[in-house]
Amino acid sequence: MHRAKRGPFRPISVSDDGDGIRWSTFIAVTAAMCIALFLAIFLSGGPAATTAAVGTDPHRASFGICFGPDRYTCVVDGDTIWFDGRKIRIADINTPEISSPGCASEKRLGEKAKIRLQVLLNQGSFSLERTDRDQDKYGRDLRIITRDGRSLGDTLVNEGLAERWQGFRRDWC
């Protein structure tokens, strides 16, 4: 029987008859390679953060400020946006009015809330979480906007630019 020389490009058979490597060697080498791969991934910190973030917070967009009748992805005010052609009311907060404010200080605070919301939305991916009601009486989708499980509305509240939604609008003057 003619036996071929083993080299770097010649196939290796797995058998117990002495004509290749032994099963026990094959299993040990395969196990060692799997352990080495696992340790390399584990010690490197795991998969890239961008992969995990996309799965957690699937939406990402570049938000401008809404002007004129054509609105697709933009910020209207501190608690209302357009995203992918849908008008969305942020359900967990209320911010000062800018379209019909009760006083000049309300308008100023409302403008700050609008600009801050734009900055927050443009800082990365986010999620739109449904509430107990799908839409408000104006036909806006009611959603809570989150990033990494935290409400962006809470950020506005903590910065004094919004209040938690209580079921009604209050006077900011």
C-alpha positions in Angstrom: 0.0 0.0 0.0 1.3 3.4 -1.0 1.2 6.1 1.7 1.3 9.8 0.7 3.7 12.1 2.6 2.0 14.4 4.9 2.6 18.1 4.2 1.0 21.4 4.9 -1.4 21.0 2.0 -2.2 17.3 2.1 -5.4 16.1 3.7 -5.3 14.5 7.1 -7.6 11.6 7.9 -9.1 11.1 11.3 -9.1 7.4 12.2 -8.1 4.9 14.8 -6.1 2.6 12.5 -2.8 4.6 12.6 -3.4 6.1 9.1 -4.0 9.6 10.4 -4.3 11.4 13.7 -6.2 9.7 16.5 -9.7 10.8 17.5 -8.5 11.7 21.0 -5.9 14.1 19.5 -8.5 15.6 17.1 -11.0 16.2 20.0 -8.3 17.6 22.3 -7.0 20.0 19.5 -10.6 21.1 18.6 -11.5 21.7 22.3 -8.3 23.7 22.8 -9.1 25.9 19.7 -12.7 26.5 21.0 -11.4 27.5 24.4 -8.8 29.8 22.8 -11.5 31.5 20.7 -13.8 31.9 23.7 -11.0 33.5 25.8 -10.0 35.8 22.9 -13.6 37.1 22.6 -14.1 37.2 26.4 -10.8 39.0 27.2 -11.3 41.5 24.4 -14.6 42.7 26.0 -17.0 40.8 23.8 -18.7 41.9 20.6 -18.4 45.5 19.4 -20.7 47.9 21.4 -22.3 49.2 18.2 -23.7 45.7 17.4 -25.3 45.5 20.9 -26.6 49.1 20.8 -28.3 48.6 17.4 -30.2 45.6 18.7 -31.2 47.5 21.9 -32.0 50.9 20.3 -32.9 50.3 16.7 -33.6 53.9 15.5 -31.0 56.5 14.5 -31.5 59.6 12.5 -30.3 63.1 12.0 -32.8 65.5 13.4 -33.2 69.1 12.3 -35.6 71.8 13.6 -39.0 71.7 11.8 -39.7 74.6 9.4 -42.4 74.9 6.9 -45.0 72.3 5.8 -42.6 69.5 4.8 -41.7 67.6 7.9 -40.2 64.1 7.9 -37.5 63.9 10.7 -37.3 67.0 12.8 -38.0 68.5 16.2 -41.2 70.6 16.6 -40.7 71.6 20.2 -39.5 70.0 23.5 -42.1 67.2 23.5 -43.0 66.7 19.8 -41.0 65.4 16.9 -41.5 64.1 13.4 -39.7 60.8 12.8 -39.8 58.9 9.4 -42.9 61.0 8.5 -44.8 60.2 11.7 -45.7 62.9 14.2 -44.8 61.8 17.7 -45.7 63.3 21.1 -43.3 62.3 23.8 -45.7 60.7 26.3 -43.8 60.9 29.6 -43.2 64.7 29.7 -44.6 68.1 29.1 -42.5 71.1 28.0 -43.2 74.8 27.8 -45.1 76.0 24.7 -43.4 77.9 21.9 -46.2 78.2 19.4 -48.6 79.9 21.8 -46.7 80.6 25.0 -48.3 82.4 28.0 -45.4 84.7 28.4 -41.9 85.4 27.1 -40.1 83.3 29.8 -42.2 80.2 28.7 -41.2 80.7 25.1 -37.5 81.0 26.1 -37.6 77.9 28.1 -39.6 76.1 25.4 -36.9 77.0 22.8 -34.2 75.7 25.1 -36.1 72.4 25.6 -36.5 72.1 21.8 -32.8 72.6 21.1 -31.8 70.2 23.9 -34.1 67.5 22.6 -32.6 67.9 19.2 -29.1 67.4 20.7 -30.2 64.4 22.7 -31.8 62.7 19.6 -28.7 63.3 17.5 -26.4 61.8 20.1 -27.0 58.2 19.1 -29.5 55.4 18.5 -32.8 55.3 20.4 -36.0 53.3 21.0 -39.6 54.4 20.7 -41.7 52.7 23.4 -45.4 52.4 23.2 -47.7 53.5 26.1 -51.2 52.5 27.2 -52.6 54.8 24.4 -51.3 54.6 20.8 -52.3 58.2 19.8 -53.5 61.4 21.4 -56.6 63.4 20.4 -54.5 65.3 17.8 -53.5 62.1 16.0 -49.9 62.1 17.2 -48.3 58.8 18.1 -47.6 58.6 21.9 -44.2 57.2 22.6 -41.5 57.3 25.2 -38.1 57.9 23.7 -35.3 55.9 25.4 -31.6 55.2 25.0 -30.0 52.3 26.8 -33.3 51.9 28.7 -33.4 55.5 30.0 -36.0 58.0 29.0 -34.7 61.1 27.2 -37.7 62.9 28.7 -36.2 62.2 32.2 -33.0 64.0 31.0 -35.1 67.1 30.1 -36.9 66.9 33.5 -33.7 66.6 35.4 -32.3 69.7 33.5 -35.4 71.7 34.4 -36.6 71.9 30.8 -39.7 69.7 31.2 -42.0 68.2 33.8 -43.3 64.7 34.0 -46.6 64.3 32.2 -49.5 64.6 34.6 -52.4 64.3 32.2 -52.7 68.1 31.5 -50.6 71.1 30.5 -49.7 73.5 33.2 -49.0 77.2 33.0 -45.2 77.9 32.8 -45.5 81.6 33.5 
